[in-house]
Amino acid sequence: MLKKMIFSLMILSGSLFAEEVWSGWTKVTMLYPTENNSIFYVETGIPEYGTCSGTNYKRYSLKPGTKNHDTLYSTLVLAYTSGAKIKMNINVDQKGTCSPRVNRFQLRK
């Protein structure tokens, strides 16, 4: 019984982690805030995500009004103005979308 429970937890935890994907380290190249979205572009995106025509997987977004939006956007502005690199996390169910929404970032100089 215990083995079955441990095995079930391993499968469940593996599927939870498989629902997100991280980018490599990249730089923010453009900020494009709009009334309904906070769009931004990066040097190197995540293949098969951010597939707007002509963007080559480099267009992403933050939805205004979401939890911690101001902190996330401030991080983007800081990264853009300082030239620091970011690493982005998005949900895999956004594959093939124009401007996938970013869940969170890591920032490094």
N, C-alpha and C positions, 0 to 999 in steps of 0.2 A: 504494500500500500504506500509506504513512504517513498519507494523508488518511483512509483507512478506519479506521485505528487511532485517530486523533485523534477522529473522529466517534463511534466506539464508546465511547471514554472520556467524551466529552461526554454521551452518552445515559446511561451508567452513573452518572456523578456526578450528573446531574439526577435520576435515579430514587432515588438514596440520599438526597438532600436532600428529596425529595417525600414521604418516609416519616415525617416528623415535622412537627408544627405547634407554633407558639409562640402563647401568649396575648398579650394586651396587658398593660400595667402594671395591677396590681390589688392590693388589700389582702386579707390573711388575716382572715376574720371569726370563725372558730371552729376550735378544735383538738379532735379527737375520737379520741384514741388508744384502740385496743382490743387485745386479745390477739393478733389475727391481722393487724391493719392499723393504719396511721397515717392516719386520715381527716382531711381538713380542708376548710373551705369558704372561698370567696373572694367578694368583691363582684361581680366581673364575670368569668365564665368564658369558655370557648371554645364557641361555638354548636355543637350536635350532639354534644358530649362532656359527660360527667357528667350523664346524663339520668335520674337517680333521680326518682321521683315527687315533685313539689313543690320541687325544688331549682333549677330553671331554669339548668342547666349550671354549677352552682357547687360541686359536690362532687368532690373528687379524693383520691388516696391515694398513700402511699409503702408499699412492702412491706417489713416488718421482715426483716432478714437479708440484704438486698441490699447490694451494694457501696456504701460511703459513706452508708448509711442514717442513721447518727448525725449526720454532717455536714449532710445534707439536712434532717433533722428539727430540728436546732439552728438552721438558717437559718430554718425556718418559725416556730419559737418566737421568735427574734429579730425577725422581721418582724411577728409578731402583737403582741408586747409593745411594740415601738417605733413601730408604725404605719407602718413602711416598706413600700414597694411591691415586689412580686415579679413576675417574668415567668416563666411555666412552659413547659416543653417536654414534649410527649407524643407517642407514636407514633400515626399516623393509623389503624392497624388496630383501635384501641379505640373507634372511632366508635359511638355508641349505647349504650355501656356505662354502668353506674351510677356507678362511682368509678374513672375511668381512672387508671392509674399514671403518675406524673410521673417523667420521666428526670432532669431537672436544672432549676435555677432561676438567675435573675439577681436580684440584690437592689439596691435603690437607695433612698435617703432622699428 
